[in-house]
């Protein structure tokens, strides 16, 4: 098992190099504009490396019996569809309504095969209505895959976030006696790490919508799968997702209240203001790792191990992130 994970990481690294060469030969470049956080034309679409290696390795695990057919079909279908929509958008332009339709279809597919939303209790009140669970599950997955796309705006940040979440989720499994369930998050972390070698600031290739959307929906589904093992594990994963959830949601809410066209590109996320304040992407991306490992992971562990109320623990974890969003003026008009 460890061998397969390591091989998948190396293959993702090699494939990223191949994709970079391909993008340069075909002039598939991300050209800087007034909305960009980078200044040099950079190849894009490198996220396909971890998409392909993860899905292939996942299929191998399914063939070996380490992954149930329902999980296999859920991740292959949902992740593959979102990556395909992102790939097509990277190479052309797909109208927002059609992208969103594809996202909802993918979310519905993934949600159906894992059995829907796990039994979640919010401040002691169980979320029991089936129709409400379906709506919340769909909105949760679609928002998560889109916010991951929004947050992939500076070098390394989306890759580092995914790796930290997966490592944290794996640790939660280990702490609760479910170490065997850590294979999928560890596999995803390894394949993204292979890509990060090329994406670490200063990035030599960008992830693209295919990669960022894929990470969003796969991480969302992994969190829901954790909830079926132990509802508190879902809250632990949701806490680990905090940096991206708070920044993207706070920014979107502020722009909506101001009447901005939220579908237009912008540079008003907290992490984007921070990267300009500190004149670089590296300190901000590394700070995200520090927040994940130094704050969110301990809180998530406390919730899971001490059996604290998940919603309350999430609020405690997110509170300092909201303060940071205010300090760095997330959503402020540029």
KEPAFI-164425 format. One record per residue (C-alpha): residue number from 0; x, y, z; residue in one letter. Coordinates in Angstrom, 1 decimal. Example, Ala and Ser with C-alpha at 12.3 -4.5 7.8 and 13.67 -1.06 7.14 Angstrom:
<pts>
> nuba, u, v, w, vexnu
> 0, 12.3, -4.5, 7.8, A $
> 1, 13.7, -1.1, 7.1, S $
</pts>
This chain:
<pts>
> nuba, u, v, w, vexnu
> 0, 0.0, 0.0, 0.0, X $
> 1, 2.7, 2.5, 1.0, X $
> 2, 4.6, 1.5, -2.2, X $
> 3, 1.6, 2.3, -4.4, X $
> 4, 1.2, 5.7, -2.7, X $
> 5, 4.9, 6.6, -3.2, X $
> 6, 4.8, 5.4, -6.9, X $
> 7, 1.7, 7.5, -7.5, X $
> 8, 3.5, 10.6, -6.1, X $
> 9, 6.5, 10.1, -8.3, X $
> 10, 4.3, 9.5, -11.3, X $
> 11, 2.4, 12.8, -10.6, X $
> 12, 5.8, 14.6, -10.4, X $
> 13, 6.9, 13.1, -13.8, X $
> 14, 3.5, 13.8, -15.4, X $
> 15, 3.6, 17.4, -14.3, X $
> 16, 6.9, 17.9, -16.0, X $
> 17, 5.4, 16.4, -19.2, X $
> 18, 2.3, 18.6, -19.0, X $
> 19, 4.5, 21.6, -18.5, X $
> 20, 6.5, 20.8, -21.7, X $
> 21, 3.2, 20.2, -23.5, X $
> 22, 1.7, 23.5, -22.4, X $
> 23, 4.8, 25.4, -23.4, X $
> 24, 4.9, 23.7, -26.9, X $
> 25, 1.2, 24.6, -27.4, X $
> 26, 1.4, 28.1, -25.8, X $
> 27, -1.2, 27.1, -23.2, X $
> 28, -0.2, 29.9, -20.9, X $
> 29, -1.9, 31.9, -18.2, X $
> 30, -1.2, 35.5, -19.3, X $
> 31, -1.1, 38.1, -16.5, X $
> 32, -3.8, 40.8, -16.5, X $
> 33, -5.0, 43.4, -14.0, X $
> 34, -6.8, 40.8, -12.1, X $
> 35, -3.9, 38.4, -11.8, X $
> 36, -1.7, 37.7, -8.7, X $
> 37, 1.3, 36.8, -10.9, X $
> 38, 3.5, 38.8, -13.3, X $
> 39, 4.9, 36.2, -15.7, X $
> 40, 3.1, 34.1, -18.4, X $
> 41, 3.0, 30.6, -16.9, X $
> 42, 1.9, 27.2, -18.3, X $
> 43, -1.4, 26.0, -16.9, X $
> 44, -3.3, 22.7, -16.6, X $
> 45, -0.7, 20.9, -14.4, X $
> 46, -3.4, 19.7, -12.1, X $
> 47, -4.2, 16.9, -14.5, X $
> 48, -1.2, 15.1, -13.2, X $
> 49, -2.7, 14.4, -9.8, X $
> 50, -6.2, 13.9, -11.2, X $
> 51, -5.0, 11.1, -13.5, X $
> 52, -2.6, 9.5, -11.1, X $
> 53, -5.1, 9.6, -8.2, X $
> 54, -7.9, 8.1, -10.3, X $
> 55, -5.7, 5.4, -11.7, X $
> 56, -4.3, 4.4, -8.3, X $
> 57, -7.8, 4.5, -6.9, X $
> 58, -8.9, 2.1, -9.6, X $
> 59, -6.0, -0.2, -8.6, X $
> 60, -7.0, -0.1, -5.0, X $
> 61, -10.6, -0.9, -6.0, X $
> 62, -9.3, -3.9, -8.0, X $
> 63, -7.3, -5.1, -4.9, X $
> 64, -10.4, -4.8, -2.7, X $
> 65, -9.1, -1.9, -0.6, X $
> 66, -11.8, 0.4, -1.8, X $
> 67, -15.5, -0.5, -1.8, X $
> 68, -17.3, -0.3, -5.2, X $
> 69, -19.5, 2.5, -4.0, X $
> 70, -16.6, 4.7, -3.0, X $
> 71, -14.8, 3.9, -6.2, X $
> 72, -17.7, 4.8, -8.4, X $
> 73, -18.5, 7.9, -6.4, X $
> 74, -15.0, 9.4, -6.6, X $
> 75, -14.3, 8.3, -10.2, X $
> 76, -17.6, 9.7, -11.5, X $
> 77, -17.7, 12.9, -9.5, X $
> 78, -14.0, 13.7, -9.6, X $
> 79, -13.7, 12.7, -13.3, X $
> 80, -16.7, 14.8, -14.4, X $
> 81, -15.5, 17.9, -12.5, X $
> 82, -12.0, 17.5, -13.9, X $
> 83, -13.4, 17.2, -17.4, X $
> 84, -15.5, 20.3, -17.1, X $
> 85, -12.5, 22.2, -15.8, X $
> 86, -10.2, 20.8, -18.5, X $
> 87, -12.7, 22.0, -21.2, X $
> 88, -12.9, 25.4, -19.5, X $
> 89, -9.1, 25.6, -19.3, X $
> 90, -8.9, 25.1, -23.1, X $
> 91, -11.7, 27.3, -24.1, X $
> 92, -14.7, 28.8, -22.4, X $
> 93, -17.8, 27.2, -21.0, X $
> 94, -20.7, 29.4, -20.0, X $
> 95, -21.1, 29.6, -16.2, X $
> 96, -24.6, 28.0, -16.3, X $
> 97, -23.3, 24.9, -18.0, X $
> 98, -20.3, 24.6, -15.7, X $
> 99, -22.6, 24.9, -12.7, X $
> 100, -24.9, 22.2, -14.2, X $
> 101, -22.0, 19.9, -14.6, X $
> 102, -20.9, 20.6, -11.0, X $
> 103, -24.4, 19.8, -9.6, X $
> 104, -24.6, 16.5, -11.6, X $
> 105, -21.1, 15.5, -10.3, X $
> 106, -22.1, 16.4, -6.8, X $
> 107, -25.4, 14.4, -7.1, X $
> 108, -23.5, 11.4, -8.5, X $
> 109, -20.9, 11.4, -5.7, X $
> 110, -23.5, 12.0, -3.0, X $
> 111, -25.7, 9.2, -4.2, X $
> 112, -23.0, 6.5, -4.3, X $
> 113, -21.8, 7.2, -0.8, X $
> 114, -25.3, 7.1, 0.7, X $
> 115, -25.9, 10.8, 1.0, X $
> 116, -25.2, 13.1, 3.9, X $
> 117, -24.0, 11.2, 7.0, X $
> 118, -26.0, 11.6, 10.3, X $
> 119, -25.0, 15.1, 11.4, X $
> 120, -26.1, 16.8, 14.6, X $
> 121, -26.0, 20.6, 14.8, X $
> 122, -25.9, 21.9, 18.4, X $
> 123, -27.7, 18.7, 19.5, X $
> 124, -30.3, 18.8, 16.8, X $
> 125, -30.1, 15.9, 14.3, X $
> 126, -30.4, 16.8, 10.6, X $
> 127, -32.9, 14.1, 9.9, X $
> 128, -35.1, 15.4, 7.0, X $
> 129, -34.0, 13.5, 3.8, X $
> 130, -34.9, 16.3, 1.4, X $
> 131, -33.0, 18.8, 3.5, X $
> 132, -30.0, 16.5, 3.7, X $
> 133, -29.9, 16.2, -0.1, X $
> 134, -30.1, 20.0, -0.6, X $
> 135, -27.4, 20.7, 2.0, X $
> 136, -25.2, 17.9, 0.6, X $
> 137, -25.4, 19.2, -3.0, X $
> 138, -24.8, 22.9, -2.0, X $
> 139, -21.9, 21.8, 0.3, X $
> 140, -20.1, 19.9, -2.5, X $
> 141, -20.8, 22.5, -5.2, X $
> 142, -19.7, 25.4, -3.0, X $
> 143, -16.6, 23.5, -1.9, X $
> 144, -15.4, 22.7, -5.5, X $
> 145, -16.0, 26.3, -6.6, X $
> 146, -14.4, 27.9, -3.6, X $
> 147, -11.3, 25.8, -4.2, X $
> 148, -11.2, 27.2, -7.7, X $
> 149, -11.5, 30.8, -6.2, X $
> 150, -8.7, 30.1, -3.7, X $
> 151, -6.3, 28.8, -6.3, X $
> 152, -4.9, 32.3, -7.0, X $
> 153, -1.3, 32.3, -5.8, X $
> 154, 1.6, 29.8, -6.1, X $
> 155, 1.3, 26.7, -4.0, X $
> 156, -1.6, 27.7, -1.8, X $
> 157, -4.2, 25.2, -3.2, X $
> 158, -1.7, 22.3, -3.2, X $
> 159, -0.5, 23.0, 0.3, X $
> 160, -4.0, 23.3, 1.6, X $
> 161, -5.0, 19.9, 0.1, X $
> 162, -1.9, 18.2, 1.5, X $
> 163, -2.4, 19.6, 5.0, X $
> 164, -6.1, 18.6, 5.0, X $
> 165, -5.3, 15.1, 3.8, X $
> 166, -2.5, 14.6, 6.4, X $
> 167, -4.7, 16.0, 9.1, X $
> 168, -7.6, 13.8, 8.1, X $
> 169, -5.3, 10.8, 8.1, X $
> 170, -4.1, 11.6, 11.6, X $
> 171, -7.8, 11.8, 12.8, X $
> 172, -8.4, 8.4, 11.4, X $
> 173, -5.3, 7.0, 13.1, X $
> 174, -6.3, 8.7, 16.5, X $
> 175, -9.7, 7.1, 16.3, X $
> 176, -8.6, 3.6, 15.5, X $
> 177, -9.4, 3.8, 11.8, X $
> 178, -5.9, 3.9, 10.3, X $
> 179, -6.9, 1.7, 7.4, X $
> 180, -9.2, 4.5, 6.2, X $
> 181, -6.3, 6.9, 5.8, X $
> 182, -5.2, 5.3, 2.5, X $
> 183, -7.3, 7.6, 0.2, X $
> 184, -6.3, 10.9, 1.8, X $
> 185, -2.7, 9.8, 1.9, X $
> 186, -2.9, 8.8, -1.8, X $
> 187, -4.3, 12.2, -2.6, X $
> 188, -1.7, 14.0, -0.5, X $
> 189, 1.1, 12.1, -2.3, X $
> 190, -0.1, 12.9, -5.8, X $
> 191, -0.7, 16.6, -5.0, X $
> 192, 2.8, 16.7, -3.4, X $
> 193, 4.3, 15.4, -6.7, X $
> 194, 2.6, 18.4, -8.5, X $
> 195, 3.6, 20.8, -5.7, X $
> 196, 7.3, 20.3, -6.6, X $
> 197, 6.5, 22.3, -9.8, X $
> 198, 3.9, 24.6, -8.2, X $
> 199, 5.8, 25.7, -5.1, X $
> 200, 6.5, 29.5, -5.3, X $
> 201, 7.7, 30.6, -7.8, X $
> 202, 5.4, 28.2, -9.7, X $
> 203, 6.6, 26.8, -13.0, X $
> 204, 3.1, 25.5, -13.8, X $
> 205, -0.4, 26.3, -12.6, X $
> 206, -3.0, 23.8, -11.5, X $
> 207, -5.9, 25.0, -13.7, X $
> 208, -9.6, 24.6, -13.1, X $
> 209, -9.4, 20.9, -13.8, X $
> 210, -7.2, 20.4, -10.8, X $
> 211, -8.7, 22.9, -8.4, X $
> 212, -12.3, 21.8, -8.9, X $
> 213, -11.3, 18.1, -8.7, X $
> 214, -9.6, 18.8, -5.3, X $
> 215, -12.7, 20.6, -4.0, X $
> 216, -15.2, 17.9, -4.7, X $
> 217, -12.9, 15.0, -3.8, X $
> 218, -12.0, 16.6, -0.4, X $
> 219, -15.7, 17.3, 0.1, X $
> 220, -16.6, 13.6, -0.6, X $
> 221, -13.8, 12.3, 1.6, X $
> 222, -15.1, 14.5, 4.5, X $
> 223, -18.6, 13.0, 4.0, X $
> 224, -17.2, 9.5, 3.9, X $
> 225, -15.4, 10.2, 7.2, X $
> 226, -18.8, 11.3, 8.6, X $
> 227, -20.3, 7.9, 7.9, X $
> 228, -17.5, 6.3, 10.0, X $
> 229, -18.0, 8.7, 12.8, X $
> 230, -20.1, 11.9, 12.6, X $
> 231, -17.4, 13.8, 14.6, X $
> 232, -14.9, 13.0, 11.9, X $
> 233, -16.9, 15.0, 9.4, X $
> 234, -16.7, 18.0, 11.7, X $
> 235, -13.0, 17.4, 12.0, X $
> 236, -12.5, 17.5, 8.3, X $
> 237, -14.7, 20.6, 8.0, X $
> 238, -12.5, 22.3, 10.6, X $
> 239, -9.4, 21.3, 8.5, X $
> 240, -11.0, 23.0, 5.5, X $
> 241, -11.4, 26.2, 7.4, X $
> 242, -8.8, 28.5, 5.8, X $
> 243, -10.4, 28.2, 2.3, X $
> 244, -14.0, 28.0, 3.6, X $
> 245, -13.7, 31.2, 5.7, X $
> 246, -11.8, 33.3, 3.2, X $
> 247, -13.9, 32.4, 0.2, X $
> 248, -17.3, 32.6, 2.0, X $
> 249, -16.4, 35.9, 3.7, X $
> 250, -15.2, 37.4, 0.5, X $
> 251, -18.2, 36.2, -1.5, X $
> 252, -20.7, 37.5, 1.1, X $
> 253, -19.1, 40.9, 1.2, X $
> 254, -19.1, 41.2, -2.6, X $
> 255, -22.7, 40.1, -2.7, X $
> 256, -23.8, 42.7, -0.2, X $
> 257, -22.0, 45.4, -2.2, X $
> 258, -23.8, 44.3, -5.4, X $
> 259, -20.7, 43.1, -7.3, X $
> 260, -20.9, 40.7, -10.1, X $
> 261, -19.6, 37.7, -8.2, X $
> 262, -18.8, 35.7, -11.3, X $
> 263, -16.2, 38.2, -12.4, X $
> 264, -12.5, 37.6, -11.7, X $
> 265, -11.1, 39.7, -8.8, X $
> 266, -8.2, 40.0, -6.4, X $
> 267, -10.0, 40.7, -3.2, X $
> 268, -9.6, 37.5, -1.2, X $
> 269, -7.7, 37.8, 2.1, X $
> 270, -4.8, 35.7, 0.8, X $
> 271, -4.5, 37.9, -2.3, X $
> 272, -4.3, 41.1, -0.2, X $
> 273, -1.8, 39.4, 2.1, X $
> 274, 0.4, 38.3, -0.8, X $
> 275, 0.5, 41.9, -2.0, X $
> 276, 1.2, 43.2, 1.5, X $
> 277, 4.1, 40.9, 2.0, X $
> 278, 5.3, 41.1, -1.7, X $
> 279, 5.3, 37.4, -2.3, X $
> 280, 3.3, 34.2, -2.5, X $
> 281, 5.6, 32.0, -0.5, X $
> 282, 5.1, 33.6, 3.0, X $
> 283, 1.3, 33.4, 2.5, X $
> 284, 1.2, 29.8, 1.3, X $
> 285, 3.5, 28.7, 4.1, X $
> 286, 1.3, 30.6, 6.6, X $
> 287, -1.7, 28.6, 5.4, X $
> 288, 0.3, 25.4, 6.3, X $
> 289, 1.1, 26.8, 9.7, X $
> 290, -2.5, 27.7, 10.4, X $
> 291, -3.7, 24.3, 9.3, X $
> 292, -1.1, 22.3, 11.4, X $
> 293, -0.7, 24.7, 14.3, X $
> 294, -4.3, 25.7, 14.9, X $
> 295, -7.0, 23.8, 12.9, X $
> 296, -5.5, 20.3, 13.4, X $
> 297, -5.3, 20.6, 17.2, X $
> 298, -8.9, 21.9, 17.4, X $
> 299, -10.1, 19.1, 15.0, X $
> 300, -8.3, 16.5, 17.1, X $
> 301, -9.9, 17.9, 20.3, X $
> 302, -13.4, 17.8, 18.8, X $
> 303, -12.9, 14.2, 17.7, X $
> 304, -11.1, 12.8, 20.7, X $
> 305, -13.0, 14.7, 23.4, X $
> 306, -16.3, 14.3, 21.7, X $
> 307, -17.1, 18.0, 21.7, X $
> 308, -20.1, 19.4, 19.8, X $
> 309, -18.9, 19.5, 16.2, X $
> 310, -20.7, 22.8, 15.3, X $
> 311, -19.4, 24.5, 18.4, X $
> 312, -15.8, 23.3, 17.7, X $
> 313, -16.1, 24.5, 14.1, X $
> 314, -17.2, 28.0, 15.3, X $
> 315, -14.2, 28.1, 17.7, X $
> 316, -11.8, 27.0, 15.0, X $
> 317, -13.2, 29.5, 12.4, X $
> 318, -13.3, 32.5, 14.8, X $
> 319, -9.6, 33.5, 14.4, X $
> 320, -9.9, 33.0, 10.7, X $
> 321, -12.7, 35.5, 10.5, X $
> 322, -10.6, 37.9, 12.4, X $
> 323, -7.8, 37.4, 9.8, X $
> 324, -10.3, 37.9, 7.0, X $
> 325, -11.2, 41.2, 8.6, X $
> 326, -7.5, 42.2, 9.1, X $
> 327, -6.6, 41.4, 5.5, X $
> 328, -9.8, 43.1, 4.3, X $
> 329, -11.3, 40.1, 2.5, X $
> 330, -13.9, 41.2, -0.1, X $
> 331, -12.9, 44.9, 0.1, X $
> 332, -13.4, 46.7, -3.2, X $
> 333, -10.1, 46.9, -5.1, X $
</pts>
